[in-house]
Amino acid sequence: MKYMLLIYGDEQALTETERRDCYAESTQLARQLEEAGKYISANPLMPTSMATSVRVRQGRQLVTDGPFAETREQLGGYFLIEAADLDEAIHVAARIPMAKKGTVELRPVIELPGLPKTGMCQEPG
């Protein structure tokens, strides 16, 4: 089963050095998961100041800057993994560096038939 591991934390809580270290640790975890055949995708997200929210109400598109809601923790990134069960997904989530400072929310992925298959991301050129 696929699990989305959503990483939440205070985006102002890390120094640049801590952020670089977090990215390096996360990259190492992603490589370990890939070697074990469990990795699908992972990326940090730009800060909420770069976010745009879209809503459609009564047929009208409403676009606003920023995230949908003000919260103490912001969505900062994700891992998409393959796991045998929730226990295995929890074990992986506990290894994500930001689990020590924020929250990692685990959500099983509903796989809809007919969706396009995702391919490997490749460097342009």
HELIX and SHEET records of a PDB file:
HELIX    1   1 GLU A   16  GLU A   35  1                                  20    
HELIX    2   2 THR A   48  MET A   50  5                                   3    
HELIX    3   3 LEU A   86  ARG A   95  1                                  10    
HELIX    4   4 PRO A   97  LYS A  100  5                                   4    
SHEET    1   A 4 TYR A  39  PRO A  44  0                                        
SHEET    2   A 4 GLN A  74  GLU A  82 -1                                        
SHEET    3   A 4 LYS A   2  GLY A   9 -1                                        
SHEET    4   A 4 THR A 103  PRO A 108 -1                                        
SHEET    1   B 2 THR A  52  ARG A  57  0                                        
SHEET    2   B 2 ARG A  60  ASP A  65 -1                                        
END                                                                             
